[in-house]
Amino acid sequence: MAQTNLPVLSAEGGLNRYLQEIRKFPMLEPDEEFMLAKRYKEREDPDAAQKLITSHLRLVAKIAMGYRGYGLPISEVISEGNVGLMHAVKRFEPDKGFRLATYAMWWIRAAIQEYVLRSWSLVKIGTTAAQKRLFFNLRKVKGQIAALDDGTLHPEHVKQIADRLHVTEDEVISMNSRLSGDASLNAPMRADEGTSQWQDWLIDETPDQETMLGNSEEYDERMGLLNNAMHVLNEREQAIFKARRLQESPSTLEELAQEYNVSRERIRQIEVRAFEKVQDAVKQAAAEQAQEQEDA
């Protein structure tokens, strides 16, 4: 698909401006969407693709907001969702009779979920199953016990969460601090607008993402994609990739440079290239999986 000119969300501080910009793009009527999709499918018309994408940027933003509780930059989450949307537009079959939004939601969520799972600063392959369960379910449990304050958890809440998720109280405190710090969805959209809040504009009736990602079967499936993708790396790339990306205490560039008798810059290059190869392999496998589900 040709490059599209989308509004840029460069940092958390630009969220207000970005949301205002994407609201300027009109929603498409079913007939208009169908004709644009046919034009792109048959002629790869870039203008048709641009209109299909921009008319669904609000859908991406709404879905992305469900992942704010993971402590990741919202600009990156939305960007990954937009990539998923582009893949959806490229593969969309308008003659099958359903709307693009219905089809695109899977691609958007899949792209964002893969980004979450790739962000090993929060979830690493080496963490225990209990810690992964804590990561994906902390906010949900906090909501159930009315502990969704943005500050430090009350000791009794810490104990309740630890008991429910079968982890230690120290792990609850640590994970809560790592996932805190996001701007509140209760914040006004503008300083002079005290009544309109982010969550009012971004209400999503779909199941919460913590529940979806907390499902062990789905999580295992996605981790399987990642593990299978590792096979695209040679022996040295795998060793460096694991040492830098997958360990609880990553090796330094200096340590690996000494081990392999190369420069620190060469280790960095190998790491970056390995990450790109794994990322591409994961996306390709996910796309093939989605196509199989669609064809079934």
C-alpha positions as CSV (number, residue, x, y, z in Angstrom):
1,M,0.0,0.0,0.0
2,A,1.3,3.4,-0.9
3,Q,2.3,5.8,2.0
4,T,-0.6,7.6,3.4
5,N,-0.4,11.1,4.9
6,L,-1.9,10.7,8.4
7,P,-2.0,13.1,11.3
8,V,1.0,12.6,13.5
9,L,0.8,11.9,17.2
10,S,4.4,12.5,18.3
11,A,4.0,12.5,22.1
12,E,1.5,12.2,24.9
13,G,1.2,16.0,25.0
14,G,-0.1,16.0,21.5
15,L,-3.0,13.7,22.2
16,N,-5.6,16.4,22.4
17,R,-4.5,17.9,19.1
18,Y,-4.4,14.6,17.4
19,L,-7.9,13.6,18.5
20,Q,-9.2,17.0,17.3
21,E,-7.6,16.5,13.9
22,I,-8.9,13.0,13.2
23,R,-12.4,14.1,14.1
24,K,-12.3,16.3,11.0
25,F,-12.3,13.3,8.7
26,P,-15.9,12.4,7.8
27,M,-17.4,9.0,8.5
28,L,-18.4,7.1,5.3
29,E,-21.8,6.0,4.4
30,P,-22.1,2.2,3.5
31,D,-22.4,2.8,-0.2
32,E,-19.5,5.3,-0.3
33,E,-17.3,2.9,1.7
34,F,-18.2,0.0,-0.7
35,M,-17.3,2.0,-3.8
36,L,-14.0,3.2,-2.3
37,A,-13.1,-0.3,-1.2
38,K,-13.9,-1.6,-4.7
39,R,-11.7,1.1,-6.3
40,Y,-8.8,0.2,-4.1
41,K,-9.2,-3.5,-4.6
42,E,-9.5,-3.3,-8.4
43,R,-7.2,-0.4,-9.1
44,E,-5.1,0.2,-6.0
45,D,-6.3,3.8,-6.0
46,P,-4.3,5.6,-3.3
47,D,-6.9,8.2,-2.8
48,A,-9.5,5.6,-2.1
49,A,-7.2,3.9,0.4
50,Q,-6.5,7.3,2.1
51,K,-10.2,8.0,2.6
52,L,-10.9,4.5,3.9
53,I,-8.0,4.8,6.4
54,T,-8.7,8.4,7.6
55,S,-12.4,7.7,8.1
56,H,-11.5,4.9,10.6
57,L,-8.7,6.7,12.6
58,R,-11.3,7.4,15.4
59,L,-11.9,3.6,15.7
60,V,-8.2,3.0,16.1
61,A,-8.0,5.7,18.8
62,K,-11.0,4.3,20.7
63,I,-9.5,0.8,20.7
64,A,-6.0,2.1,21.6
65,M,-7.4,3.9,24.7
66,G,-8.3,0.5,26.1
67,Y,-4.6,-0.2,26.4
68,R,-3.5,2.9,28.3
69,G,-3.3,1.0,31.5
70,Y,-0.1,-0.9,30.4
71,G,2.2,2.1,30.9
72,L,3.2,2.3,27.2
73,P,3.4,5.6,25.2
74,I,-0.1,6.3,23.7
75,S,1.5,7.6,20.6
76,E,3.1,4.3,19.9
77,V,-0.1,2.3,20.7
78,I,-2.1,4.4,18.3
79,S,0.6,4.2,15.6
80,E,0.6,0.4,15.9
81,G,-3.2,0.4,15.7
82,N,-2.9,2.5,12.5
83,V,-0.6,0.0,11.0
84,G,-3.2,-2.7,11.7
85,L,-5.8,-0.6,10.1
86,M,-3.7,-0.2,6.9
87,H,-3.3,-4.0,6.7
88,A,-7.1,-4.3,7.1
89,V,-7.8,-1.9,4.3
90,K,-5.3,-3.7,2.0
91,R,-6.9,-7.1,2.6
92,F,-10.6,-6.0,2.9
93,E,-13.0,-7.8,0.6
94,P,-16.0,-5.4,0.1
95,D,-18.1,-8.0,-1.8
96,K,-18.4,-10.2,1.3
97,G,-21.1,-7.8,2.6
98,F,-19.8,-6.5,5.9
99,R,-18.4,-3.1,6.9
100,L,-14.7,-2.3,7.0
101,A,-14.9,-1.5,10.7
102,T,-16.0,-5.0,11.6
103,Y,-13.1,-6.5,9.7
104,A,-10.5,-3.9,10.8
105,M,-11.2,-4.3,14.5
106,W,-9.3,-7.6,14.6
107,W,-6.3,-6.2,12.7
108,I,-6.1,-3.1,14.9
109,R,-6.3,-5.1,18.2
110,A,-3.8,-7.7,16.9
111,A,-1.3,-5.1,16.0
112,I,-1.6,-3.3,19.4
113,Q,-1.5,-6.6,21.3
114,E,1.7,-7.6,19.5
115,Y,3.2,-4.2,20.5
116,V,2.3,-4.8,24.1
117,L,3.8,-8.3,24.0
118,R,7.0,-6.9,22.3
119,S,7.5,-4.3,25.1
120,W,9.6,-6.4,27.3
121,S,10.3,-3.5,29.7
122,L,7.0,-4.5,31.3
123,V,6.5,-8.2,30.3
124,K,9.5,-10.4,29.5
125,I,9.5,-14.0,28.4
126,G,11.3,-14.9,31.6
127,T,8.6,-13.7,34.0
128,T,6.4,-16.2,35.7
129,A,2.9,-17.0,34.7
130,A,1.7,-15.4,37.9
131,Q,3.4,-12.2,37.1
132,K,2.0,-12.1,33.6
133,R,-1.5,-12.7,35.1
134,L,-0.8,-9.8,37.4
135,F,0.2,-7.5,34.5
136,F,-2.8,-8.2,32.4
137,N,-5.4,-8.3,35.2
138,L,-4.3,-5.7,37.8
139,R,-6.5,-2.9,36.5
140,K,-9.5,-5.1,36.2
141,V,-9.2,-6.4,39.8
142,K,-8.6,-2.8,41.1
143,G,-11.9,-1.9,39.5
144,Q,-13.7,-4.8,41.1
145,I,-12.6,-3.7,44.6
146,A,-13.0,0.0,43.9
147,A,-9.3,0.7,44.1
148,L,-8.8,2.7,40.9
149,D,-7.1,5.7,42.4
150,D,-4.0,6.9,40.6
151,G,-1.8,6.9,43.7
152,T,-0.4,4.3,46.0
153,L,-2.7,1.4,46.8
154,H,-4.1,1.1,50.3
155,P,-2.5,-1.9,52.2
156,E,-5.8,-3.7,52.4
157,H,-6.3,-3.4,48.6
158,V,-2.8,-4.7,48.1
159,K,-3.6,-7.8,50.1
160,Q,-6.9,-8.4,48.3
161,I,-5.2,-8.2,44.9
162,A,-2.3,-10.4,46.0
163,D,-4.8,-13.0,47.3
164,R,-7.0,-13.0,44.2
165,L,-4.1,-13.2,41.7
166,H,-1.9,-15.5,43.8
167,V,1.2,-13.2,43.8
168,T,3.1,-11.5,46.6
169,E,2.1,-8.1,48.0
170,D,5.5,-6.7,46.9
171,E,4.8,-7.8,43.3
172,V,1.4,-6.0,43.4
173,I,3.0,-2.8,44.7
174,S,5.8,-3.0,42.1
175,M,3.5,-3.7,39.2
176,N,1.1,-1.0,40.3
177,S,3.9,1.6,40.3
178,R,5.0,0.5,36.8
179,L,1.6,0.8,35.4
180,S,0.7,4.1,37.0
181,G,1.3,7.5,35.6
182,D,-1.0,7.6,32.6
183,A,-3.1,10.7,32.1
184,S,-6.6,10.2,33.5
185,L,-9.4,9.6,31.0
186,N,-11.5,11.7,33.4
187,A,-9.4,14.7,32.5
188,P,-11.2,17.5,30.5
189,M,-10.4,17.5,26.8
190,R,-9.4,21.2,27.0
191,A,-8.6,23.4,29.9
192,D,-11.7,25.5,29.3
193,E,-13.9,22.5,28.9
194,G,-14.7,21.1,32.3
195,T,-17.5,18.7,31.4
196,S,-16.4,16.9,28.2
197,Q,-14.0,14.1,29.2
198,W,-11.8,11.7,27.1
199,Q,-13.8,8.7,28.3
200,D,-17.1,10.3,27.2
201,W,-15.8,10.6,23.6
202,L,-14.0,7.2,23.6
203,I,-16.5,4.9,25.1
204,D,-16.0,1.4,23.7
205,E,-18.7,-1.2,24.3
206,T,-16.4,-4.1,23.4
207,P,-15.0,-6.4,26.2
208,D,-12.1,-4.7,28.1
209,Q,-8.7,-5.5,26.8
210,E,-7.4,-6.7,30.1
211,T,-9.9,-9.5,30.0
212,M,-9.0,-10.4,26.4
213,L,-5.3,-10.4,26.9
214,G,-5.6,-12.1,30.3
215,N,-7.1,-15.1,28.6
216,S,-4.3,-17.7,28.9
217,E,-5.2,-19.5,25.6
218,E,-4.9,-16.3,23.6
219,Y,-1.8,-15.2,25.4
220,D,-0.1,-18.6,24.8
221,E,-1.1,-18.4,21.1
222,R,0.6,-15.0,20.7
223,M,3.6,-16.1,22.6
224,G,3.8,-19.0,20.3
225,L,3.9,-16.6,17.3
226,L,6.9,-14.9,19.0
227,N,8.7,-18.0,19.8
228,N,8.2,-19.4,16.2
229,A,9.5,-16.1,14.8
230,M,12.8,-16.6,16.6
231,H,13.7,-19.3,14.0
232,V,14.3,-16.6,11.4
233,L,17.5,-15.7,13.4
234,N,20.8,-17.4,13.1
235,E,22.6,-18.7,16.2
236,R,24.5,-15.5,17.1
237,E,21.5,-13.3,16.4
238,Q,19.3,-15.4,18.7
239,A,21.8,-15.3,21.5
240,I,22.2,-11.5,21.3
241,F,18.5,-10.9,20.9
242,K,17.7,-13.0,23.9
243,A,20.5,-11.4,26.0
244,R,19.4,-7.9,25.1
245,R,15.6,-8.3,24.9
246,L,14.4,-11.3,26.7
247,Q,16.4,-11.5,29.9
248,E,15.2,-10.1,33.2
249,S,18.6,-8.3,33.5
250,P,19.7,-7.6,29.9
251,S,23.3,-7.9,29.1
252,T,25.1,-4.6,28.2
253,L,26.5,-3.9,24.8
254,E,30.0,-3.9,26.4
255,E,29.6,-7.3,27.9
256,L,28.4,-8.8,24.6
257,A,31.1,-6.9,22.6
258,Q,33.7,-8.6,24.7
259,E,32.1,-12.0,24.5
260,Y,31.9,-11.9,20.6
261,N,35.1,-9.9,20.2
262,V,33.4,-7.2,18.1
263,S,32.6,-3.5,18.7
264,R,29.6,-2.3,20.8
265,E,28.2,-0.7,17.7
266,R,28.3,-4.0,15.9
267,I,26.3,-5.7,18.7
268,R,23.8,-2.9,18.6
269,Q,23.4,-3.3,14.8
270,I,22.9,-7.1,15.2
271,E,20.3,-6.5,18.0
272,V,18.3,-4.0,15.9
273,R,18.4,-6.2,12.8
274,A,17.3,-9.2,14.8
275,F,14.4,-7.3,16.4
276,E,13.3,-6.1,12.9
277,K,13.4,-9.7,11.6
278,V,11.4,-11.1,14.5
279,Q,8.9,-8.3,14.3
280,D,8.3,-8.9,10.6
281,A,8.0,-12.6,11.1
282,V,5.5,-12.2,13.9
283,K,3.4,-9.8,11.8
284,Q,3.5,-12.1,8.8
285,A,2.5,-15.1,10.9
286,A,-0.4,-13.1,12.5
287,A,-1.6,-12.0,9.0
288,E,-1.5,-15.6,7.7
289,Q,-3.4,-16.7,10.8
290,A,-6.0,-14.0,10.2
291,Q,-6.4,-15.0,6.6
292,E,-6.9,-18.6,7.6
293,Q,-9.7,-17.5,10.0
294,E,-11.3,-15.4,7.3
295,D,-11.2,-18.2,4.8
296,A,-12.6,-20.8,7.2
